[in-house]
Amino acid sequence: MTLCLYECLRAVGLQHHYARFTSVGVCRTAHISVLTMEDYPLLGIHTMEDRTRLFQLVQFVKTLDLEGLGYDDDDDYHYSHGGRVEGSTIVDSSFCHDSDSIFNDEDGNGAAVNNIIASTFARPSHVRRRLDFSNETSDHHQRLSHPVVHVNMRYARYEESIRKKGSATSVQHQYRPKPKPANVTSNTFNHKPLGHKDRKRTTRKKTLYTEMDTDGCMCKPTPVYEAKRTAGYNYGLPMSTPPAQCKQARQAEEQRIKVCVRKRPLTCTESRQREADVVTTPGGECVIVHEVKEAVDLSQYILQHKFYFDQVFGEKSSNEEVYHQTAYPLVQHMLKGGKVTCFAYGQTGAGKTHTMLGSPAIPGLYALAVQDIFAHLSATHSYQLVFVSFFEIYCGQLYDLLDHRKRLFAREDGQKVVHISGLRDVRVDSVSSLLEVKQGRRTNSSTSTPNKVFEVWSVMTQVISQGTAERTQGMSGVNPLSSRSHALLQIQLRDSNQQIAGRMWFVDLAGSERASDAKEPDRQSRMEGAEINQSLLALKECIRSLDQEQSHTPFRQSKLTQVLKDSFVGDSMTCMIANISPGHTATEHTLNTLRYADRVKELKRQGGLRGRRRNRGKTAASPNQNLFSSTTGSTVSSRGKSPPKKPKLTRQSDSFGPTTPTTRSPVRSAFLCSTPKNTKCGEEANARRRGEIRLEHISPVRGWLRTGDKRHQRNEADELGGGRTGNDSLKTMERQSVSQQSPRAVLESGHQQSPRAVLVSGQPKDKRVWKVFLKIF
Ligand SMILES: Nc1ncnc2c1ncn2[C@@H]1O[C@H](COP(=O)(O)OP(=O)(O)OP(=O)(O)O)[C@@H](O)[C@H]1O
């Protein structure tokens, strides 16, 4: 039993168009696969329903390996000339007279088709044309003599339209990617006319690539275009620039921020699923993503996205190689007393943990860094001590991974230095390693043997394995053991006075993918995803803010940036390793990761950080002072750009209701308690401040009436963050006094909202307003 055109059309309920199809030259099932939407009217497909059906059929036929299934070119031919297909009854009540004409045609010479064309489809001559499948050898078409439309030229048409649009630059057809694997489910069609083919679908899908590659009829060379990015997408910064063009800038920057990309190989699972590798890493500084796209006419084309970074590691790079290019310079800087940070960023399953932690057989950056630190200390006979702490940030909370997930709190002191209270520091005292080194058997990492590396690894794992086991993990759509938290490993060097003599952060960030990618997106995983995204956004905002020389850097937007404050100020060095997956199903995430990294790289080339540091150096001596000035100073951006927008945490309305015009509070902020006490003190305060207080809106939270004054919010945040200023007592007085006003007094003071409103604050705003008014008047 073979596949024929009529069966296909009947499967989607388009069998009544069969004659029309054959009349214009669509006589075989294979012809369907090359139909485009432009051909639909020619085939008599006008209604949206029919268009959808035909579209589905075209998609389905495209996924079929017709030759592999024993597709016989003549089948449709015989079919259309009255041949009765083995095992199937083609008589269909909906097929009207056309079918009779066709199937009762005994001579099989195409007379029926010609009759139909002549009688049923008597159309104007410009419509009466037939589609040409020029690659066919059958003489079937030679019997028809209508004008020809070249539908197989759709690739050329598309290329032409792209050129006209100027949205992409055409390049040579040099890259011929494997087409996307077919993703056909058994319920694609309800009627199951092709049921006898079902058992072959699996093999059909698997052989799709090769068949289409070798079959010139089925697969035209896929056009390749180079993505031409516009200024809007990258915040107006120049796009990824080749290294040659920015050599000077790089030298000037002295690699304070280094952005690298690491591509991992396809995993066994991905190979089994026949995922295509869409990432290439030509040279050591360029990475190209070949994105398979589909045009509106359903033709496929390739869009190449090219990025340049300080270093690009291909799938064959080892952890040691990555370490020497990324973390090793940071270790050297730390040993000189600097503060350094190494981020691993990327989608879940992209290889962040593999890079950072590795395994006993393949130690990651943690172990290699500690090994070098010990090697240095022993070589210089230093008495500095190495302390390690390890904690995670999960859903905005800090948990100590070395202390049974004890809850931690990040607080700022009066000097604006962030401390993590309760964090356990473990002194790493690799006696055996150090002894070995002191005996001259170890000098540095480059001369160490794998056994020695393994030894340091085992020392580190005594500390880290406990923490890693405690880390929050979950199942994502990509990785069954996906990290759902940011893991931060801190390595500190301390002198004999316990003063910090160098600090290194290793940050294994949580997967950067969207929350919806979780395999079973329940509430918890969505919350996790939202939190992860928010902290990554905050990280980006901090970097962006530094780049734009903003007077305020929003460290406090997330715990991650708050904890990593040191990484953004002073004489720090940072390295970001963007990990990417090579599979075509991860293309979108790969591009997102690369764009994020590209953004970080481009801003450093703009000299944003450097310029900022320079400015800071003029006004302040220490990083802490710099930070202070950056957060409280009134410096306006020299570029005149607007400050970054903070994500809105709560919705604030400017108007409370149609009858309650609101006014902004003056600089002095005030609270109003929902249940004021009529004390004398309160009345006095009320009388004094009656003319000053302007309420903006009522917050249902804890019954406070709040003002929208930013300074007030900042003061409040300071208090929450643990910092207290000299005005604290004054503010407390203010709060007390204002909170004790009577409702009547508030009304008299010109405000149209009553504290009574707070009592009904759980209701919609308009209702609340009306209740207040009813109560009063
Ligand atoms: N460079 C590499 N070479 C070989 N295998 C790798 C490489 N990078 C990652 N892998 C493998 O890919 C899988 C996923 O890697 P890993 O767990 O490091 O991802 P991840 O980015 O940390 O994911 P998540 O964010 O979900 O924790 C692991 O099985 C790991 O062994």
The ligand as an SDF file (V2000), in Angstrom:
LIG
                    3D

 31 33  0  0  0  0  0  0  0  0999 V2000
   33.0580   20.9780   28.7730 N   0  0  0  0  0  0  0  0  0  0  0  0
   32.3560   19.8560   29.0220 C   0  0  0  0  0  0  0  0  0  0  0  0
   32.8270   18.6680   28.6070 N   0  0  0  0  0  0  0  0  0  0  0  0
   32.1340   17.5390   28.8310 C   0  0  0  0  0  0  0  0  0  0  0  0
   30.9460   17.4910   29.4520 N   0  0  0  0  0  0  0  0  0  0  0  0
   30.4180   18.6310   29.8770 C   0  0  0  0  0  0  0  0  0  0  0  0
   31.0840   19.8790   29.6830 C   0  0  0  0  0  0  0  0  0  0  0  0
   30.3180   20.8510   30.2020 N   0  0  0  0  0  0  0  0  0  0  0  0
   29.2410   20.2400   30.7040 C   0  0  0  0  0  0  0  0  0  0  0  0
   29.2910   18.9200   30.5170 N   0  0  0  0  0  0  0  0  0  0  0  0
   28.2750   17.9500   30.9300 C   0  0  0  0  0  0  0  0  0  0  0  0
   26.9950   18.5380   30.7180 O   0  0  0  0  0  0  0  0  0  0  0  0
   26.1120   18.2200   31.7790 C   0  0  0  0  0  0  0  0  0  0  0  0
   25.5240   19.4740   32.3890 C   0  0  0  0  0  0  0  0  0  0  0  0
   26.5860   20.2540   32.9120 O   0  0  0  0  0  0  0  0  0  0  0  0
   26.4610   21.1010   34.2690 P   0  0  0  0  0  0  0  0  0  0  0  0
   25.7580   20.3310   35.3220 O   0  0  0  0  0  0  0  0  0  0  0  0
   27.8280   21.6000   34.5570 O   0  0  0  0  0  0  0  0  0  0  0  0
   25.5130   22.2600   33.7760 O   0  0  0  0  0  0  0  0  0  0  0  0
   25.1020   23.5630   34.5730 P   0  0  0  0  0  0  0  0  0  0  0  0
   25.2730   24.7040   33.6400 O   0  0  0  0  0  0  0  0  0  0  0  0
   25.8120   23.6380   35.8490 O   0  0  0  0  0  0  0  0  0  0  0  0
   23.5670   23.3020   34.8030 O   0  0  0  0  0  0  0  0  0  0  0  0
   22.6720   23.8860   35.9850 P   0  0  0  0  0  0  0  0  0  0  0  0
   22.6670   25.3570   35.8810 O   0  0  0  0  0  0  0  0  0  0  0  0
   21.3330   23.3160   35.6920 O   0  0  0  0  0  0  0  0  0  0  0  0
   23.2640   23.3820   37.2480 O   0  0  0  0  0  0  0  0  0  0  0  0
   26.9120   17.4000   32.7800 C   0  0  0  0  0  0  0  0  0  0  0  0
   26.6300   16.0530   32.5730 O   0  0  0  0  0  0  0  0  0  0  0  0
   28.3500   17.6920   32.4180 C   0  0  0  0  0  0  0  0  0  0  0  0
   29.1870   16.5900   32.6980 O   0  0  0  0  0  0  0  0  0  0  0  0
  1  2  1  0
  2  3  1  0
  2  7  2  0
  3  4  2  0
  4  5  1  0
  5  6  2  0
  6  7  1  0
  6 10  1  0
  7  8  1  0
  8  9  2  0
  9 10  1  0
 10 11  1  0
 11 12  1  0
 11 30  1  0
 12 13  1  0
 13 14  1  0
 13 28  1  0
 14 15  1  0
 15 16  1  0
 16 17  2  0
 16 18  1  0
 16 19  1  0
 19 20  1  0
 20 21  2  0
 20 22  1  0
 20 23  1  0
 23 24  1  0
 24 25  2  0
 24 26  1  0
 24 27  1  0
 28 29  1  0
 28 30  1  0
 30 31  1  0
M  END
$$$$
